[in-house]
Amino acid sequence: MASSEEFKITKLNRNDFDEWSALFRGYIDFYETSIPEDQYEKTFERILDAESDLYGLVMRQQNAGESTDGKMIAIAHFFPQQTPWSEKKIMLLNDLFVDPSLRGKGQGRKMIQAVADASKEMGCFRLQWMTKHDNVAARRLYDTMAEAAFVQYRMGLD
């Protein structure tokens, strides 16, 4: 019998911290880095704060016909940036993470499209993001959705 799973993209809510932080930790681990433990809660609070410019969307797996929120399987964090090239802003998709067991099934594409839709609603003229040069699986998807036209340089200021 075929599975009748559906996926629903929503904003975060106050009860999402445990599932959200597990996925965000997966993202941080994937990039082989770390953040202070208290930063998870600080970031979550900033996403929930209506006065903040940090936004988050999540994807939940649901069985058809169920009205309750299912297991969280993906997260996206994004924020607008000013540019001297336009009065409209650029939206930066900063973090995108899909549960590794569900990758390659179109969920990442759906999350990027949801961020693009939210960006349009906020009046942004472009959505942009980056990934590590060796993130080959993600780049296969990204190359079908956008162009990679620049190289990024980073200078630490600590």
N, C-alpha and C positions, 0 to 999 in steps of 0.2 A: 504494500500500500504506500503510495507516495505521500511525502510529508507536505503538510499544508502550512508551512511556516511563512510568516510575513515579517517585514521589517518596517519599523516606524522611526522617523527622525523627529526628535523633540529637543526643546531646551532642557537644560539641567534644572532639577528642583532640589529643595533642601534635603530630601531623603536619599539623594544619589551619591553621597560622598564615598561610601565604601566601594561601590562598583566603579565609579569614576576614577577614584585614586588607584585602584588596581590596574586599570587600563593605562592611566597616566604613568604609573611606575613601569609598566611594560614598555611604554614609549621611551622613557628615560633610560631604561636598561638596554633597549635596542641600540641606542646611540652610545652605549658604553660610557655613560657619564653619571653624575649624581647631582642632586640638589639637596639643600638642608631639609631635614624631615618636616619642619614646620612650614616649609614653602608649599607643600601640598594643600594644607588647609588655607593658607593665605591666598593661593591661586583660586581655589574653589570659591572662597568668599568674594574675591574680585569678580569672578564670572557671574555670581548671583547678584552682585550689587548693581542696581539699575543705573547708578551714576557713573559706573566704570565703562571704559571703552574696550574691555576684554570680554569677548563673547565665547560661548561654547554651545556646541550641538552634540547630541549623542544619538546613536542608533540602537534600537532595542529589537530583539528577536521575539516574535509573538506567534502563538498558534492561532490560526484563522478562527474567527468567531469569539476570541477572548477579548475582553475589554480592559483587563489589567495590564500594566506595563510588564513586559517580559525582561529577560536577561539583557543587560547592556553589552553590546559587542563592538562598539566603535565610538571614538571621540574625535572632535575637531575643535581647535581653539583658533580664534582669529581676532584681528583688531585693525582699525583704520589708521592710515598714515597720511599726513599732509604731503603735498608735493608742490614745488614752485611751478610746475608745468601746467597745473590746472587748479581751479577752485574746488573741483571735486576731489575726493580722496581716493587713495589706492587701498584696497583691503589686502592685508597680509594674512594668509593661512599659515599659522606658525606651527601647529602640531596637528598631525593626522595619524591616528592609530586604529587599526582593525585587529580584532582578536586573530592571532595567527592561524587558528584552526578554521577560520572562515574566509581567509584571503583567497583572491583569485575568482571570486564569485560575483563581482560587481558592486560590493558594498563600499569600497573606497571611491569609486566613480560616483555613486549616489551621494556620498558625504561631500565630495568636492562640489557637486552640482547644487546641493543644499546650501553650502557656504556661498556659492556664486549667486544663488537666488536671494539670500539674505543680504549680500553685498549690493545687489541691484536695488533692493528695497531701501537700503540706507543711502542710496545716491552715489555710490562709488562707481568709478569709470573702469576700474580694472581690478582683477583678483590676481595675486601673484603668490608664489611659494617657492621653496627650495628644498633640496634634499642632498644628502651626501652623494658624491660622485659615484660611489660604489654600491649604492642602493638600487641595484639593477632591476629587481622585481617591481619596485615602485616606479622607477623611471620608465618602464615599459608602458604603464598606465598613463603617467604624466605626459609622455610624448604623444599620446593620442588625444590629449585634451588641451594642450597649450604648447607654446614654443619656449625653448631654453635659449635665451639670447645674451645672457650676461654671466660673468664669473663673479663670485662674491669673495671679498676679502674681509678678514676679521682682525681687529686690533684690540686685545684685552686692555682694560683700563683699571684693573685692580692692582 
